[in-house]
Amino acid sequence: MAMNRVDLAAMTVLVAAGWAVAYAVLRRTLRRTLAERQTDTERQLSALAAAIKSLQAEVAELSKNREMQPIIATEFDLEASAATTDESARPDDEEVTAEITAVIAAAATAFLGKKVRILSAKLLQLPSEGVNAWSQQGRVFVQASHNLRSRG
């Protein structure tokens, strides 16, 4: 069955019209999706801005407390205190102060978007305090077992 030129032209026009309609529908869907995502992003940004403002107010309230000022200065001056403090005099399970725990809880609450309660916090062992060789070798062994390339 041979097609004449009129049938071929009609089929070409129909295919081109189909592509044009599909393009228009997909473009409209894409624009709508982008608008929805932009609205969601703006909503999240405004929520984060409100959380930051409340955290700033909370930090300002905490900084009014005269007893906390020396604690913050000594806790966060890392380079100066690490060089001058005798770290062997520090107990291994020293608890973090209540003020620092409150700041950590506020930061975690802002990040997760729901209320967080910290039950306990302890300072980590500094690398300069020496690492048990057996513990270090065990960690190396466990990390090496996670090498995905060797499993092939």
Buried (B, 14 or more C-beta within 10 A) or exposed (E): EEEEEEEEEEEEEEEEEEEEEEEEEEEEEEEEEEEEEEEEEEEEEEEEEEBEEEBEEBEEEBEEEEEBEEBBEEBEEEEEEEEEEEEEEEEEEEEBBEBBBBBBBBEBBBEEEEEBEEEEEEBEEEEEEEEEEEEEEEEEEEEEEEEEEEEE
